[in-house]
Amino acid sequence: AEFLEAHTYTHLQRWAQEIEKRPAVQRGRMVNRTWGEPEEQLPERHDASDFQNKTQDKLAATSGNS
């Protein structure tokens, strides 16, 4: 937002960068993602193994749509 000068909140910026590094946050950002790199897209999640087995790049490879 233009009215909020987020860059001036240095502690908030540091905190957000720290949170972004967490594996759980990185996995969560993949779920239901339809843009970006195929290996970072997980159309739906039903099991923990989906992160290794059902990302968009792997789904495309198994269906023959490279």
N, C-alpha and C positions, 0 to 999 in steps of 0.2 A: 504494500500500500504506500502511496506517495506521502501520506500524512505522517507516517511512522518512519523515523530514520533508524531502521533496524541496525545499520552498521555502527551506530554509536553505542549500542548495548553489547560491549565486548564480552562480558561474562555470559550473556545469553548466547552469543555466537560461539563461544568456546564450548558451552554446554551442548549446543545443537550438534557441533562437530564431533564431540565425544559420543553422543548418543548414536549418531549415524554410523559409527565404527562397530557398533555391537552386532554380532552375528544374527541375533533375533530380529533386530530392526531391518537388516539387509534382507533376510528371508521374508519378512512381512511386507516389504516394499515390492516384492516380486509377485505376490498373490493378486490375481485378477488384473494384472498389468497387460495392456494390449499394445504398448508402444516400446520403442527402444530395442536393444539387442535381444535376439531370440532366446539366448541362454539366460536372460534376466526376466523372462516372461513365464509365469506359471498361471495358466488359464483358470484352474480351480485346484483347490487343495483339499484332500480328504485323508491324507496320511503323511507322516513325516518323510517317508521315502519319496514322495512326489517331488521334493526339491532336487533329488538326484535323478529321478526317472521320467518325469513328466513336464520338463520345461519345453517351451515351444520349439526349440531347435531339435530336441529328441523326438517330439511328436511328429514334426515334419519329416525327419529321417525315417521313422517307422512307417509313415504313410506314403513315402516316396515323393513327397513334395519338397524338394530341397530349395 
